[in-house]
């Protein structure tokens, strides 16, 4: 989806109202084809004139490269739902007798909401991994 929440048509005068524009694409295609189609849609909503580009991602494989190639000015953001899902997988793999997955996940979800992803990353990097055997994590 390409979405332009505050595009104004300045040709109609001072009383112009913001026009919310959303363009959706769906199909069974590869990322290269999708990228070309989304760039055309972005041109239609005037994305090149925007000061800020934001890419909201589900964290799927290849998505960072997709944005780098097709929308290089975009700040890429992993959506909360998918970030929490990945944290949940890690919490289950990390849990032992002294910690529960739910408690870890609650802490990490609260931290990501209150402090952001970088803070959670620092917390995860600081975990004591000595003596741990990793179980399979479905990323």
N, C-alpha and C positions, 0 to 999 in steps of 0.2 A: 504494500500500500504506500502511496505517496500522499502526504497530507500537508496542506498549507493552511494553518488555522487563521491567519490574519491578513490574507492577501486582499488589498483594496484596489478597486478600480478607480484610479485617480482621474480618469478622463471624464467622469460624470459630475465633477464639481466637489465643493466642500462638504456636502451632505452625504458623501459616499459611505455606504455601510460595508463593514468587512464581509468578505465572501469566504465561506468555509469551503474548501475544495478538497475532496478526497478522491483519489483514483485507485482502483483495486485491480489486481491481476491475479488470476488463478489458472493453474494448468499443470500438466505433467510435463515438465521440461527441465533442462539443466540450468545451473546457475549462470552460465555464460549467456544463454538466450534470455533468461529472466532479467539479467542486468541490462541488456540492450533495451528491452521493453520498458523497464522501470525508468531508465534515463530519458526515454522519449516522453513518458508520463511526467517526469520531473520538469522537463522543458515546458510542458503545457501549463503547469502551475507556477512557472517563473522561479524555479528553485535556484537558478544561477544568480538571481538578484537578492537572495536571502543572505542575511548577515550570519546566521547560524544554521548549520545542518546537524540534525540528530538522527542517528540510526538506532532503532530499538530492535534488539536481537534476542533470539531464543537460545543463542549459544551453540547452534548446530555446527557440525563439522564443515569447515570451509567458509563460514560466514564472515570471519574477519578479513580474509583475502577478498571475498566478494565486495565488501565495503571499500577496501583499499583500492580496488580496481575501478569500481563503478561510482563510488561516492567518496573520493579521497578527502574531502573537507569535513566529512561527518564525524561527529563525536559519537563513538559507539557505546551504547548502554545495554547491558544485559538486564532483561526485565526481571522484576522481583520474583515472579512465580517460578521461572526456570532457575534463577540463582538459588532460591530456597529449596528447590528440588535437588539440586546438586549438593547443597549443604546437608540435606537430609540423608542422601546416600553416604556422604562422608561421616555423618554422625553415627549411622548404623555400623559402618565399618570400624569406627574409632571406639565405640562403646565397649566397656568391660564391666567387671563386677562393681566398680566404684562409681561409674558414670552411666547414665542412661541416654539413649539416643534422643529421646524427647527433650530432656533437659538441655543437652548440648545444642540441639536444633533451636529450641526456644531462645537460648542465649545468643546464638549466632544470628538468628532472624531479628531479634531486638537490636543487636549491634548494627546490622546492615541498615535497618531503618533509621536508627538514631545517628549513626556516625558515617555510614557509607561503606562501599565495598572495599576501599583501601584499608579501612580499619579492621574489617573481618579478615582480610588477607594477612595483615600483620599478626592477628591473633592465631591464625592457622599456622603461619610460619614459625611462631613461637612455641607451638605444641612440642612437648618432649616425646620424641619418636623412639627413644632408646627402648629396647626390649619389645618393640611392637612387631607383630607379623601382620601384614596387610592381607585382608580378604579382598575378593574381587569387588570392585566398585563399578557400577554401570554408569559411566559418564555418557 
